[in-house]
Amino acid sequence: MSRAAVDSRNKPTLSSAGERGTGTQTDDDLGRNKPYHRRGRGRVRLAVISTPRSGNTWFRLLLHSAFGLEERGVHNPSDLEWSRLPERFVLQLHWPPTEALRQQLTAHGFQPITLARHPLGVLISILHYVPNHPKSARWLEGTGGDERSIVGALPRSGAFLKYATGSRAAALLNVSRDWWMVPGTCQVRYEDLVADPVVTLERLSNDLGIEPVVPLAEAVEAFSIGRLRDARRDQHAWRGDPDLWKTLLPAAEARQICQTHDACMRTLGYQCDADATLEPAQADLNWLNAEFATLWDHVNRVKDRLAALVEAEERRQLGVLGRLKRSLSARFPRAVGWLKMRLLRP
């Protein structure tokens, strides 16, 4: 689908078909409804618009937590009822800076914010993400293709290198690049957010002139990457390590991909600083180990949830038996007394 075709879809409707967040799960377990997530005063509308897998969901939830904003992630601007959005609201979207979208954001008082992440980190994160998320095809509504060809692939595989140097990867990576060049867009680096989220949010608060509703350290703790990983069961939050790609892509493959996206790399200020000592076999082993660790962690979480369910069911059954015993004792005290004596008799 061409950029023009994507732009032509950017027409707001009265439909409310957007998804809650970017996956099938919400993040209520993280404390969205806790008292410290109170509302602030005055209109604040932020739009996090970046390349997928740049830390967008985490960042959106941090903004929600720190500034007391309602929040939502959608795939397409037309998924929103723009005239009915809350006054204090943070939107998450993967979409290029089309004229129609920019006008829409301005008309409704949104401050755009874009996240930059090293393109190789983004692409590795996409490779891990897509087996659990077939709806990635909705990113940019399929501009440049989709991710089906890389499901189950290794970072050094021909399938992944073809994808990473193709039109689909370029379209996705250029979302952050294109917004980065739009005047008035607030720029945030994923690497800075991981290194010190409190300082990053503090800078953002000062730049935008908005006051947090809770101490920033408290907001960050409520929505840490670790807690996000624990609460979501869809692999949405992975390792969170900006340099993970350096252990998975040898220098030759890394340079091939970076050269393809040279304009994006230069605009966002990244270098192809791959590990020149990384051997291909070791890179493959590192990927398999990382995926196995993720799988094992998932299995352990499932075991913990099953154990909790079994324990809850046992407590429920004991409660039922206890209520039955009390009911029988009240209605048939003599019979129950006689039965106890027979059961206790040696």
N, C-alpha and C positions, 0 to 999 in steps of 0.2 A: 504494500500500500504506500503510495507516495505521501510526502509531507503535505501536499495540497489536499489530498484525500483525507488525511488525518484532520487537517484544519477545518475541512468542511463539516466534520462531525461535531465540532466544538460549538454546539448550539444548546443553551440551557433549556430544559424542559421542566414540566411540573411533575415529572416522574421521581420516585424515591427509590430507584433500583440500585443505588450504590451499596456496596458491601460495608458491613461494620468492620472497620479496620481493613487490612489488606489480606486477611486470611479468614477462615471460617470460625475462629475463636476470638472472643474478647479477652480483655486483660483484667477482669474484675478481681481475680485472685491477687493481683499486684497491689490492690488497695485503692483503686479508682474511686470507690465510694467512701473512703475513710474521711473523718472530719477534717484532717489537715488539707484535704483537697478542696478547700473552700474557694468560692468565687472572689474575684477582685472586683473593683469598680471601674466603670468607664469602658468604652469600646476598645478592644484589642483584637485584631484579626491578623493572623499570620498564616502564610502559605508556604509549606515546605515542599519545594518542587525540585526534584533531583533525579539523577540516574538511579534505577533500582539497585538494591543491595549496597547502598552507600551509608547505611545506618539511619534511614528515614523513619522507620517505625519507632525505634528507640528514641530518636531525637524528638519526634512528635509527642511521645509520652512524657519525656522530660519537660517539654514546654507546657504540656497540660498540667503536670505536677507543680512546676515552679511558679507559673503565672495564673493558675486557676482558670484554665480555658477548657471549654468543651472541645472534643476532638473527633476527627473522622478521617479515614483514608479512602479514596476512590480511585478508580482506574481512568475515568473519563470526565472532563469538566461537565458534560451533559448529565452526569449522574447526580448532580447537585440541584437542589431547589434554592438558587442563589438568593432570592428575595426573602427566604424564610430562615436563613442561617442565624445562629446566635450572635449576639453582640461581642461576646468574648469567645473566640473560636480559633482553633488551629487546624488547618487543612493539610492533608498529605496527598501528593499527586506526582505521577511521573508523566510529564507532558512538555513538549518544546514550547518556547516563548512565542507562540503565534500571536498575531495582532489581536485576534478575537479574544484569546485568553487574557492577554495583558489589559485589554480594555475592560474585561469583566472584573479582573482583580482590582483595577483602579476604581471602577464604579462602585464596588462594594467595600472599599476601604481596606484591602488586604496588603500587607507588607510581604513581598516575596523573599524567601530565604532559600539558598541552595547549598547543598552539601557537596563537597569535593572529596573523592577518595581515589587512591591510586588505581588507574584502570586495570592493572593486573590483579589487584586485590578484589576489585569488583567482579571481574570475570571468573576468578576462582570461586568466589562466593556464589555466583550464579550457578556454576557447575555443581556445587554441593546442594543448592537449594531446589533446583528444578525437579528432581525425582519425586519430591513430596508436594509439588505445587504445579499441577498442570495448567492452572489459571495464569501462569506467567505469559501465556499467549495473549493475554489482554494488555500486557505492557505495550503502550503506544498503539493499542488495538491491532497488533500484528505487523507494524511497520518493519520491513526488512526480513520478515519470516517469524520463526518461533524457536523454541528450545528443544524440540523433540529429538533432534539429531545428536544431542550431547547427553541424553539420559543414560547414566551408567558408564560414561566415558572417563578416561584418565586425562589429567592435565597435559600429558605429552602426546596424547593420541591424535591421529590425523583428523578425527571428527571434531575434537575440541579446537585444534589449531585452525581448521577451516572455519569453524563458527567464530572464533576469536578474531579472525582477520577478515570477516565477512561483513555484509551490509547490516545484518541484524545487530551485531555487537557495536558497530559504528553508530547506528541510530540510538541505541540505549546510552552509550557513553557520551554522546553529544548533548544529551539533555542537560547534564550539569555544565558542560562546556559552554553551551549556548546561553544558559541563564547567567553564568559567571560573567559574561560580557554585557549583560543588560544593565544599563545605568540604574542605580537605586536598589539593586538586588543586594541583600545582606549575604555575605560569603562566610561559610563555616567549613572548616576542614574536619573530616572524620577522625584523622589522626590526632588532632588537638582535642577533640571531644573525648576520645578514648584516654588520652594521656592525663587530662584534667578536666572533667566535665563541669566542675564547679566554677573554675576560672573561665571556661568557655561561655557558660551561661551568664556569668557576671559581666563579661565583656558585651555579650548580646544585650543584656538588660540596660547597660549604660548606652550602647549605641542606639537602641530603639526608644529609650526613655520610658521603659515600663518597669514597674516595681514587682518583685516577686511577692507572692502571698504567703510563702513559708520560707524558712532558711534554705538556701540553695543546697547545702549539704544534705538536708533532710529530704528534699525533693529528689536528689540524685540517688540516695539510698533506697527510696521507695521504688524507683524504677531502674535499678542497676541492670546491667546486661545479665548477670547471674540470675537475678530474680525473674527477668523476662524469659530467660531460657527455662527456668523451672516451671513457670506458669503456663507457657505455651507448649503444646505437644505436637507442633507441626514443623519443627526444625527451623522456625523463622529466625531465631537467634542462634548463631553458631558459636564460633570461638571468640570473635571480637578482636582478634590480633591483626593489626594493620600490616605486619610483616610476614604473615603466614605464607603468602605466595612465594616468598624467597626460599622456602624449604620445599616447594612443590614444582617450581619451574626452573630448569637449568637455564644458563645464560643464553644459549642459542635460541631456544624457544621464546624466552622472554624478549630478546631483541627483535625477533620476527614479529611478535605481536605489537611491541612498542613502536616499531617503524611504521606499521600500518596506521597507528593512531597518533602519529607524531604531532599533528596540530592540536589534538586534545591534550596530549602530555605537556606541550609547551604552554598552552593557555592556562592550564591548571597548575603549572609549576612543578611537575613531577619528572623524575629521571628514571632511567632503566638501570637501577642499581642492584642488579641480580647478583647472586652468589656465584662467582666464577668457579668455585671449587665444588659445587654441587654436581655429583655424578647422576646420569639419567636413571640408573637402577635405584639409587638412593632416593631420588625424587619420587619414583613410583612407589617405593616402599613407604615413604613418608605419607603419601596420599592414602594408601591402603590402611596404614596405622591410624591416621586421623579419622577415616571413615569407620573403621572398626571401633575406635574409641567412642565415636558418636553413637554407633549402634549399641554398644555395650551399655553406655550411659542410658540410652532409651529403654533397653531391656530392664535395667535396674529400676528405672522410674516406673515402668509398668508393674514390676514385681511389688514395689512399694505401694502402688495404688491398689493392686489386688489384695495385698495383705491388709490394707486399711479397710477395704470393702468387706473382707472376711471378718475382721474384728468388729466392724459396725454391725454386720449381720448377726454375729454371735451375741453381741450386746442386746440387739433387738429381740432375739429369741429368748434370751435370759429374762428380759423384761416381760415378754409375753407369759413365760412360765411363772414368773413372780406374781404377775397380776392374776393369773389363773389360780395359783395357790392361795392367794389372799381371798379371792372370791369364794373358792370352795370352803376355806376355813370359816368364813363368815356365814355361809349358808348351811354348811353341814359340819359343825364343830365336832360332834361326837364321832361321826364317821371318819373324819380326818385324824382325830386323836387315836382311834382304834387302828387305823392304817399305819400311823407312825409307830405305834407299839409293835405291830407285827413286823414292820421293816427293820426295826432296831433290835428285835429279839435275836439273841445268838443262836 
